[in-house]
């Protein structure tokens, strides 16, 4: 087909050749196929690989009790709900899950969505109007950014975890308009924790509203893994708490928790809730089982933090720049696209799976390897990973 006869879509998409160029070098690091369950060790191309790229912080994705709960839910409810929560898709299972989630994070009520992305996409633009403001940390998750793009409100960004920058933006906002501050509790790439005490203080001073995305915080910080607000003792002063189920809670879906009036408003206005199918019964049952295990086995979180301190100390001692991380999300700052590609590939060849974060997601001088820990990792597994990371990094001139 000649160029003139191709439609505009094909003309545009055929010009996008960056993935093909990377594949030609043999360094393409995405859509790598796993042939087993998501455990500390996975099977790839028929070989065992140590997994240090998972968000399953508590290592519950293959827990027998969770799998049994999912199977029992399928037996009772089937595989899907065939409709949205608003109409025919609400099960007693969803109601019980919402009750338990609200109690767990210390709020009046909660609503569950089919994915965590849909929570932010459906909550952020629904709560503010045309003359209101949405204030975002510049490193907020993409789902928060996309949610803000759907809003008619003014969207303003402040420098990452910079409270002077946040206050200057708050001072620019009209005093009588709503100011929704949306922030990650733990930032998913850098592993640092939001300065929630100061965010809450400024919000109260300037008549704002605070929403915390606890996707990477649940199961990691706070009492029994309750999240960022619990971690700082600020649950009563945090207006909305959002979380996902695809990480520590070993399933798929998400929720928002708040006061009863706000949840009622979202139930009847959030389009990603009203016009999306309900989360599957097996997914809801999995989360309920995971919550039970998380509360009953605090030693999981304790072990996760022992691993975290151990790993950070050893990588620091080896000479790595780990940025500002404070959590089991550990960034190895490489600051070079090509070296990041090579390190990812060579570590996989050595049997270590890690995730690369490259431009354009970050500037070329900010590229990194995202190493993440699970409560089911052993110290022996961590030692193996550290040894190989140091070996390959030295060969590439990173340390």
C-alpha positions in Angstrom: 0.0 0.0 0.0 1.4 3.4 -0.9 1.8 6.1 1.7 -0.9 8.2 0.1 -3.5 5.4 0.5 -2.8 4.7 4.1 -5.2 6.2 6.6 -4.0 8.8 9.0 -3.9 6.4 11.9 -1.6 4.0 10.2 0.6 6.8 8.9 1.0 8.0 12.5 1.5 4.7 14.2 4.0 3.4 11.7 6.2 6.4 12.5 6.5 5.1 16.1 9.5 2.9 15.9 11.3 3.4 19.3 10.4 -0.1 20.6 11.5 -1.8 17.4 14.9 0.0 17.7 15.4 -1.1 21.2 14.4 -4.7 20.3 17.0 -4.7 17.6 19.7 -4.2 20.2 18.5 -7.1 22.2 17.9 -4.9 25.3 14.1 -4.5 25.2 12.9 -4.8 28.8 9.1 -4.8 28.6 6.3 -7.5 28.4 8.7 -10.2 29.7 6.7 -13.4 30.0 6.4 -15.2 33.3 5.3 -18.8 33.2 4.5 -19.4 36.9 2.9 -17.8 40.0 4.1 -14.4 41.2 6.5 -15.5 43.9 10.0 -14.7 45.1 11.1 -17.1 42.4 9.4 -17.3 39.0 9.9 -19.3 35.8 10.9 -17.4 32.6 11.8 -19.3 29.4 11.8 -22.5 31.5 14.4 -21.1 33.9 14.2 -20.0 37.5 14.6 -16.3 38.1 14.6 -14.4 41.4 11.8 -11.8 41.4 12.8 -8.4 42.6 10.3 -6.4 40.5 7.0 -7.4 42.1 4.5 -5.1 43.9 3.4 -8.0 46.1 5.0 -6.5 49.1 3.6 -9.1 51.6 4.1 -12.0 49.2 0.4 -13.1 49.4 -0.4 -13.7 45.7 -0.1 -17.5 46.0 -1.2 -17.9 49.7 -3.3 -21.1 50.0 -6.1 -19.3 52.1 -6.4 -16.6 49.4 -6.6 -19.1 46.6 -9.2 -21.1 48.5 -11.3 -18.0 49.1 -11.2 -17.1 45.4 -12.3 -20.6 44.4 -15.1 -20.7 46.9 -16.4 -17.3 45.6 -16.4 -18.7 42.0 -18.4 -21.7 43.2 -20.9 -19.5 44.9 -21.2 -16.4 42.6 -19.7 -17.4 39.3 -16.9 -15.7 37.5 -18.3 -12.2 37.0 -21.2 -9.9 38.0 -22.5 -9.0 34.4 -23.1 -5.4 35.3 -22.1 -2.3 37.2 -22.3 -1.8 40.9 -25.0 0.9 40.2 -27.4 -1.5 38.7 -27.2 -5.3 38.9 -23.5 -5.8 40.0 -23.5 -5.3 43.7 -23.0 -8.5 45.8 -23.1 -9.0 49.5 -19.4 -9.7 49.1 -18.7 -6.2 47.9 -20.7 -4.7 50.8 -18.7 -6.7 53.3 -15.4 -5.8 51.7 -16.3 -2.1 51.8 -17.3 -2.4 55.4 -14.0 -4.1 56.4 -11.9 -1.6 54.3 -13.5 1.4 55.9 -12.9 -0.1 59.4 -9.3 -1.0 58.5 -8.3 2.5 57.4 -10.4 4.2 60.0 -13.1 5.9 57.9 -16.9 5.9 57.9 -17.4 4.2 54.5 -15.7 3.0 51.4 -16.5 2.0 47.8 -14.6 -0.6 45.7 -13.8 -0.2 42.0 -12.7 -2.7 39.4 -9.1 -1.3 39.4 -7.0 1.2 41.3 -6.5 3.3 38.2 -10.3 3.6 37.9 -10.5 4.9 41.5 -8.3 7.9 40.7 -9.9 8.4 37.3 -13.3 8.4 38.9 -12.7 10.3 42.2 -10.3 13.1 41.3 -12.4 14.8 38.7 -15.7 14.2 40.4 -15.0 16.0 43.7 -14.1 19.4 42.2 -15.9 21.8 40.0 -15.0 24.3 37.3 -13.8 27.0 39.6 -12.0 24.7 42.1 -8.4 23.6 42.3 -6.6 20.2 42.1 -3.1 20.3 43.6 -0.7 17.5 42.7 2.8 16.5 43.6 4.8 16.5 40.4 5.7 12.8 41.0 2.1 11.6 41.6 1.1 8.4 39.9 -0.2 8.5 36.3 -3.7 7.6 37.3 -3.9 10.7 39.4 -2.6 12.8 36.5 -5.1 11.3 34.1 -7.9 11.8 36.6 -7.0 15.5 36.9 -7.1 15.8 33.1 -10.7 14.8 33.1 -11.6 17.6 35.6 -12.8 21.1 34.7 -10.9 22.4 37.6 -7.6 24.3 37.6 -4.7 21.8 38.0 -1.6 23.0 39.7 1.6 21.0 40.5 4.1 21.6 43.2 7.7 20.4 43.4 8.1 16.8 44.8 7.7 16.8 48.5 8.5 20.5 48.6 6.2 22.1 51.2 7.3 25.6 50.4 6.3 25.0 46.8 2.9 23.6 47.9 2.2 26.6 50.2 3.0 29.1 47.4 0.5 27.3 45.2 -2.1 27.3 48.0 -1.6 31.0 48.4 -2.5 31.5 44.7 -5.8 29.8 45.1 -9.0 31.6 45.8 -9.8 31.1 49.6 -13.5 30.2 49.1 -12.9 27.6 46.4 -12.2 23.9 47.0 -8.6 22.9 46.9 -8.1 19.1 46.6 -4.5 18.1 47.4 -3.9 14.6 46.0 -0.6 12.8 46.9 0.9 9.4 46.8 1.6 8.1 50.3 4.6 6.1 49.2 5.9 7.2 45.8 6.0 4.2 43.5 9.4 4.9 41.8 11.5 6.7 44.4 10.2 4.9 47.4 10.0 8.0 49.6 7.1 8.9 51.8 4.9 12.0 51.4 5.3 14.7 54.1 1.8 14.2 55.2 2.0 16.0 58.5 3.0 19.2 56.7 0.5 18.6 53.8 -2.3 18.3 56.4 -1.2 21.3 58.3 -1.1 23.5 55.1 -4.4 22.1 54.0 -6.1 23.0 57.2 -4.5 26.5 57.1 -5.7 27.2 53.6 -9.1 25.4 53.8 -8.0 22.5 51.6 -9.0 18.8 51.3 -6.4 16.0 51.4 -6.6 12.7 49.4 -3.8 10.1 49.9 -3.2 7.4 47.4 -2.0 4.4 49.5 -1.5 2.0 46.6 2.1 1.3 47.7 1.5 2.0 51.4 -1.1 -0.6 52.4 0.7 -3.6 53.9 3.9 -1.6 54.2 3.5 1.3 56.7 1.0 2.2 59.5 -0.5 0.0 62.2 -1.0 -3.5 60.7 -0.2 -2.0 57.3 -3.1 0.5 57.4 -1.2 3.1 55.3 0.3 6.6 55.4 -2.3 8.3 57.5 -2.0 5.7 60.2 1.8 5.8 60.0 1.7 9.5 60.9 -1.3 9.3 63.2 -3.4 11.5 60.9 -6.3 9.3 59.9 -8.9 11.7 61.3 -7.3 14.7 59.5 -6.9 13.0 56.1 -10.2 13.4 54.1 -9.9 10.6 51.6 -7.8 7.4 51.6 -7.4 5.5 48.3 -5.9 2.1 47.9 -5.4 -0.7 45.5 -5.7 -4.5 45.8 -3.1 -5.5 43.2 -0.1 -5.1 45.5 -0.1 -6.1 49.2 -3.7 -7.4 48.9 -2.9 -9.9 46.2 -5.8 -9.3 43.9 -7.1 -6.7 41.5 -9.3 -3.6 42.1 -9.2 -0.5 44.3 -11.2 1.5 46.8 -11.8 5.0 48.2 -12.6 5.6 51.8 -14.0 8.8 53.4 -16.9 10.2 55.4 -20.3 8.8 54.7 -21.5 11.9 52.8 -18.6 11.9 50.4 -18.9 8.2 49.7 -22.6 8.7 49.0 -21.8 11.5 46.6 -19.3 9.4 44.8 -21.6 6.4 44.6 -24.0 8.5 42.6 -21.6 10.6 40.5 -18.3 8.8 39.9 -18.6 7.6 36.3 -15.9 4.9 36.5 -18.0 3.3 39.2 -21.4 3.7 37.6 -20.4 2.8 34.1 -17.9 0.0 34.8 -18.5 -3.6 35.6 -18.1 -4.7 39.2 -14.9 -6.3 40.4 -15.1 -10.1 40.0 -16.4 -12.1 43.0 -13.1 -14.1 43.2 -11.2 -10.8 43.4 -13.3 -9.4 46.2 -13.0 -12.7 48.2 -9.3 -12.6 47.7 -9.0 -9.2 49.2 -11.1 -10.2 52.2 -8.8 -13.2 52.8 -5.7 -11.0 52.4 -6.9 -8.5 54.9 -7.5 -11.2 57.4 -3.9 -12.6 56.9 -2.4 -9.1 57.0 -4.0 -8.3 60.4 -3.3 -11.8 61.8 0.4 -12.0 60.8 2.2 -8.7 61.6 5.4 -10.6 61.4 5.2 -10.4 57.6 5.5 -6.6 57.8 8.3 -6.8 60.4 10.3 -9.2 58.2 9.7 -6.9 55.2 11.3 -4.0 57.1 14.2 -6.1 58.3 14.9 -7.0 54.7 14.5 -3.4 53.6 17.0 -2.0 56.2 19.5 -4.8 55.3 19.2 -4.2 51.6 19.5 -0.4 51.7 22.5 -0.6 54.0 24.4 -3.1 51.8 23.6 -1.3 48.6 24.7 2.0 50.1 27.9 0.4 51.3 28.6 -0.8 47.8 28.4 2.8 46.5 24.9 3.0 44.9 22.9 6.2 44.9 19.5 5.1 46.2 17.9 8.6 46.1 15.5 9.4 49.0 13.9 6.0 49.5 12.6 5.0 52.9 10.7 1.9 52.0 10.9 -1.6 50.3 10.9 0.3 47.0 14.6 0.8 46.3 15.7 2.8 43.3 19.2 2.3 42.0 19.9 5.6 40.3 21.7 4.9 37.0 21.1 8.2 35.2 21.9 6.8 31.8 19.4 5.2 29.4 21.8 2.7 27.8 23.3 1.6 31.0 19.9 1.1 32.5 18.9 -1.1 29.6 22.1 -3.1 29.8 21.9 -3.6 33.6 18.3 -4.8 33.3 19.2 -7.3 30.6 22.4 -8.6 32.2 20.7 -9.1 35.6 18.0 -11.1 33.9 20.7 -13.2 32.3 22.1 -13.7 35.8 18.7 -14.8 37.1 17.6 -11.5 38.7 14.4 -9.7 37.6 14.3 -6.0 38.2 12.3 -3.1 36.5 13.9 -0.3 34.5 12.5 3.2 34.7 13.7 5.1 31.6 13.0 8.3 29.6 10.6 9.6 28.6 9.0 8.4 31.9 11.9 10.2 33.6 14.6 12.5 32.2 17.6 10.6 30.7 19.8 11.8 33.6 17.3 10.3 36.1 16.9 6.8 34.9 16.9 4.0 37.5 16.4 0.4 38.3 13.5 -0.2 40.6 14.2 -3.0 43.0 11.3 -4.0 45.2 11.2 -6.4 48.2 8.6 -8.9 49.3 8.0 -10.2 52.8 8.5 -13.7 51.5 12.1 -13.0 50.3 14.8 -14.7 52.4 18.0 -13.0 53.4 19.8 -15.6 51.3 17.8 -14.5 48.2 18.6 -10.9 48.9 22.3 -11.7 49.3 22.3 -13.4 45.9 20.6 -10.4 44.3 23.0 -7.9 45.9 26.1 -9.8 44.9 24.9 -10.0 41.2 23.8 -6.4 41.1 27.2 -5.3 42.4 29.0 -7.5 39.9 27.1 -6.4 36.8 27.1 -2.7 37.9 30.9 -2.7 38.3 31.3 -4.2 34.8 29.2 -1.4 33.4 31.0 1.3 35.3 27.9 2.3 37.4 29.7 1.9 40.7 
